Amino acid sequence: MQGRVVNFRGNIRMQRYNYLLITVPGIDSKEKATSLVGKTVLWKSPANREIQGKITAPHGDGGTIRAIFEQGMPGQCLGTVVDIQ
């Protein structure tokens, strides 16, 4: 399954660069997004380096999911595709 990185998690004063918000085609409700919690997310950099993360929670009611990564993610990850396993 694949998803698309939408944005970093953040607020007015600060962004959290190791939290990513991801949308998945076909997941359009909070109940469907909850079924993905605990799965692994892989992002592949342009240099073919894989960074691994984990889906922790749904984000809002529209089916967006929240994933946490072990390190801060670069800005070039926004808008790219991630693999969900």
N, C-alpha and C positions, 0 to 999 in steps of 0.2 A: 504494500500500500504506500502511496506517496502523498505528501502534503506540501503546502507552500508556506514559507516563512512570511509573516505579515509585518511584524514589528517586534521591538523589544518590549518587555514589561517595564512600566515606569509610572511616574507621576509628574507633577509640575516641576519639582526641583531636581529629580534624579531618575536616570534610567538604569535598569539592572541588565548588564550586558551578558549575564549567563542565563537569563530567562528569555525564552522566545515564545511568541504567540504564533500558532500554526493553524491554518485552515486545511481541512481535508474534504475533497469532493464527496458528496453523498452524506456527510455528517452535518445535519442542520438543526440539531436540538441538543439541549444539555444532557438528556438521557442517553443519546447515542454517543456523545463525547465522553461520558463517564465510562463507557465500555472499553475505551482505549487507555485508561489510566493504568500505569505500570509497564507499558510497552516501551521498547527501546527505539530511540531516534538516532539516525546517522546522517550527518551532514558531510559532504565531500567538498573539500576546498579545491580551488583551481590548481593547486600543486599536488592533487591526488592524496591529500592527507585527510583521514577520517576523524571526525570529532563526534564522540558519543554522548547522548543525553538520555533522559528518561521523562516520560509524560507523567506529570504530577497531578493535574486537576483540569477540569473544564474552566473556560474563561468566559463568563457571561452566559446568556441564554441562546446564542445563535449557533453554537456548535464549535466555536474556536477552542483549541486546547492550549494548555500551558506546559512547556517543557523546560527542564532545568539541565544545564550542561555543566561539566566539571570545570570548565574554564570560560573566560569571557570570549564571546564570539565577535568576529570582525564585522564591520558594517557592510562588507560585500556579501554577507549571507542574506541580507534582506531581499525578498523577492525570488529566492532560489528554491529549488525542490529538495526535500528531505525524504529519506526512506524510513518508514515506520515498520518495525518488525514485531 
